[in-house]
């Protein structure tokens, strides 16, 4: 049989374990942090937590969960605005795939850059919704839209100069930081994911270029994508979703090579700088 003293000891251990959980929750909660700052010392606060009843402890946990949910709801509202603006930018840039769009690429890029002003405003608002050091705690809320925005920025830069956008250039366009130590930043994997999405968009552009009668563009896209593929081969990707996205790059390369091959056998391929059609 278990003695009364053993039962009291076990009960005390359970209470201490629950108190530790509440203490951890308290450290993460702004409300508890405020209470902690107003108390004479962290030791006295820990003593009060230990003296709580079970109901009080779980009420405190519920307070932490409610505060966390409120923060996440605020973040979701801002992200919804970001997603809407990203769709508007995509709609503008998608028009370059049309025959008439090839003649008006500069204006499409200019309109896209104007819409990025709204993106910077949304991201500026998003920064205020959570503590900077908790970036990765809430990262899943904006990860997808930030990857989409990195893709759109990369696509704009390519259409303007046919070069690969750097991570630094993307952060300038979005109005955020490069280094995580400085606050809200563009994670390197989000940047790479956006670049891979751009590669898929360029494979589509290569096909539509032929339809529009622009036979030299697919060759330039092919050279660019091959260089991009060579660059990614230097990386040892550990992120599973990113590695799967990279696996799709080889299909983009193959698709563009088929376009170039079809142009070559028809005598329509022109190397960059070789002049126009005779």
C-alpha positions in Angstrom: 0.0 0.0 0.0 1.1 3.5 -0.7 1.6 5.6 2.5 0.0 9.0 3.0 3.4 10.6 2.9 4.1 9.0 -0.5 0.8 10.2 -1.8 1.4 13.7 -0.6 4.8 13.7 -2.2 3.4 12.5 -5.5 0.7 15.1 -5.4 3.2 17.8 -4.7 5.3 16.7 -7.7 2.3 16.9 -9.9 1.4 20.3 -8.7 5.0 21.4 -9.3 4.9 20.0 -12.8 1.7 21.9 -13.6 3.2 25.0 -12.1 6.2 24.7 -14.4 3.9 24.5 -17.4 2.0 27.6 -16.3 5.3 29.4 -15.7 6.4 28.6 -19.2 3.1 29.9 -20.6 3.5 33.0 -18.5 6.9 33.8 -19.9 5.4 33.7 -23.4 2.4 35.7 -22.7 2.5 39.5 -22.9 0.0 39.7 -20.1 2.1 37.6 -17.9 5.2 39.5 -18.9 3.5 42.7 -17.9 2.6 41.2 -14.5 6.2 40.0 -14.1 7.6 43.4 -14.8 5.3 44.9 -12.1 6.2 42.4 -9.5 9.0 42.9 -7.1 10.9 39.9 -8.4 10.6 36.8 -10.6 10.9 34.6 -7.5 7.9 36.1 -5.8 5.9 35.6 -9.1 7.0 32.0 -9.3 5.9 31.5 -5.7 2.4 32.9 -6.5 2.1 30.6 -9.5 3.1 27.6 -7.3 0.4 28.5 -4.8 -2.3 28.6 -7.5 -5.1 26.0 -7.5 -5.5 23.7 -10.5 -8.4 25.8 -11.8 -6.4 29.0 -11.5 -3.5 27.4 -13.3 -5.7 26.2 -16.2 -7.4 29.6 -16.3 -4.0 31.1 -16.7 -3.2 28.7 -19.5 -6.5 29.7 -21.2 -5.5 33.3 -21.0 -2.2 32.6 -22.7 -4.0 30.6 -25.5 -6.5 33.3 -26.0 -3.8 36.0 -26.3 -1.9 33.8 -28.7 -5.1 33.3 -30.8 -5.7 37.0 -30.9 -2.2 37.6 -32.3 -2.7 35.0 -34.9 -6.0 36.5 -35.9 -4.5 39.9 -36.4 -1.7 38.4 -38.5 -4.2 36.5 -40.7 -6.1 39.7 -41.4 -3.0 41.5 -42.6 -1.9 38.4 -44.7 -5.3 38.4 -46.4 -4.5 41.9 -47.7 -1.1 40.7 -48.8 -2.6 37.8 -50.7 -5.1 40.1 -52.5 -2.3 42.5 -53.6 -0.2 39.5 -54.7 -3.1 38.4 -56.9 -3.4 41.8 -58.4 0.3 41.9 -59.3 0.1 38.4 -60.7 -2.9 39.4 -62.9 -0.9 42.3 -64.3 2.2 40.2 -65.1 0.2 37.3 -66.5 -0.8 39.5 -69.3 2.7 39.3 -70.8 1.8 35.8 -71.9 -0.7 37.2 -74.4 0.4 38.2 -77.9 -0.3 41.9 -77.2 1.4 41.7 -73.9 4.9 41.1 -75.4 4.8 44.6 -76.9 4.0 46.2 -73.6 6.2 44.5 -71.1 7.8 47.7 -69.7 4.5 49.2 -68.8 3.4 45.9 -67.2 6.5 45.9 -65.0 6.0 49.5 -64.1 2.4 48.8 -63.0 3.7 45.7 -61.0 6.3 47.9 -59.2 3.6 50.4 -58.3 1.5 47.7 -56.7 4.5 46.6 -54.6 4.0 49.9 -52.7 0.9 48.4 -51.2 2.9 45.3 -50.4 5.4 47.3 -48.4 2.5 49.0 -46.5 1.0 45.6 -45.6 4.4 44.2 -44.5 5.0 47.3 -42.4 1.7 46.6 -40.7 2.5 42.9 -40.2 5.7 43.7 -38.4 3.8 45.4 -35.6 1.6 42.4 -34.9 4.1 40.2 -33.0 7.5 40.5 -31.2 10.4 40.5 -33.7 12.1 37.6 -31.9 9.0 35.4 -32.5 9.3 35.5 -36.4 9.5 31.8 -36.8 6.8 31.1 -34.3 4.2 32.6 -36.7 6.1 32.1 -40.0 3.6 29.6 -41.4 1.0 32.3 -41.6 2.9 34.4 -44.2 5.4 31.9 -45.7 3.3 31.0 -48.8 2.5 34.6 -49.6 6.1 35.8 -49.0 7.3 33.0 -51.4 4.7 34.2 -54.0 5.9 37.8 -53.6 9.5 36.7 -54.0 8.5 35.1 -57.2 6.7 38.2 -58.5 9.6 40.4 -57.7 12.0 37.9 -59.5 9.7 37.8 -62.5 9.5 41.6 -62.7 13.3 41.9 -62.6 13.7 39.2 -65.2 11.3 40.9 -67.6 13.1 44.2 -67.1 16.7 43.0 -67.5 16.6 39.2 -68.1 18.8 38.7 -65.0 18.3 36.8 -61.8 17.1 38.9 -58.9 19.3 38.8 -55.8 17.8 38.2 -52.3 18.9 41.8 -51.4 17.0 43.2 -54.3 13.8 41.3 -53.3 14.0 42.6 -49.8 14.3 46.2 -51.2 11.3 45.7 -53.3 9.3 44.3 -50.4 10.6 46.7 -47.8 11.9 44.1 -45.4 15.3 42.9 -44.1 17.8 40.5 -45.3 19.3 39.4 -42.0 17.1 37.8 -39.4 18.9 39.7 -36.6 17.3 43.0 -37.9 13.7 41.8 -37.6 11.2 40.8 -40.2 13.2 39.3 -43.0 13.1 37.2 -46.2 14.1 33.6 -45.3 16.7 32.2 -47.7 14.4 29.2 -48.4 11.5 31.5 -49.2 13.7 33.4 -51.7 14.8 30.1 -53.4 11.2 28.9 -53.6 10.2 32.1 -55.3 13.1 31.8 -57.8 12.0 28.2 -58.6 8.4 29.4 -59.2 9.8 32.0 -61.6 11.5 29.2 -63.6 8.2 27.5 -64.1 6.7 30.8 -65.3 9.6 31.3 -67.8 9.0 27.9 -69.3 5.5 29.0 -70.0 6.8 32.3 -71.4 9.1 30.4 -73.8 6.2 28.6 -75.3 4.0 31.7 -75.6 6.9 33.7 -77.1 6.8 31.4 -80.1 3.1 31.9 -80.5 3.7 35.6 -80.5 6.4 35.3 -83.1 9.3 36.1 -80.8 11.7 33.3 -81.7 14.8 34.6 -80.0 13.4 34.9 -76.5 13.1 31.1 -76.0 16.9 30.8 -76.6 17.6 33.5 -74.0 15.3 31.9 -71.6 17.0 28.5 -72.2 20.4 29.9 -71.5 19.1 31.6 -68.3 17.3 28.5 -67.0 20.4 26.3 -67.7 22.5 28.7 -65.6 19.9 28.7 -62.9 19.8 24.9 -62.9 23.6 24.8 -62.6 23.5 27.1 -59.6 20.9 25.0 -57.8 23.0 21.9 -58.4 25.6 23.5 -56.1 23.2 23.5 -53.2 22.7 20.6 -50.8 19.0 21.2 -50.1 17.7 19.7 -46.8 14.3 21.3 -46.9 11.9 18.6 -48.3 9.3 21.0 -49.9 12.1 23.1 -51.4 13.9 20.0 -52.7 10.7 18.8 -54.3 10.3 22.2 -56.0 13.8 21.9 -57.3 13.0 18.5 -58.7 10.4 20.3 -60.9 13.1 22.5 -62.4 14.4 19.7 -64.6 11.0 19.4 -66.2 11.1 23.2 -66.9 14.5 22.7 -68.5 13.2 19.9 -70.6 10.2 21.8 -71.7 12.2 24.8 -72.8 14.8 22.6 -74.6 11.9 21.1 -76.6 10.8 24.6 -77.6 14.3 25.5 -78.7 14.7 22.2 -80.6 11.4 22.7 -82.5 12.6 26.2 -83.5 16.0 24.8 -84.6 14.7 22.2 -86.9 12.4 24.7 -88.5 15.3 27.2 -89.0 13.7 29.8 -86.8 16.2 29.8 -83.9 18.4 32.8 -83.7 21.2 33.1 -81.2 21.1 36.3 -79.1 22.9 39.1 -81.0 22.8 37.2 -84.4 20.3 39.6 -85.9 16.7 39.2 -87.0 15.1 37.0 -89.5 16.0 37.3 -93.1 
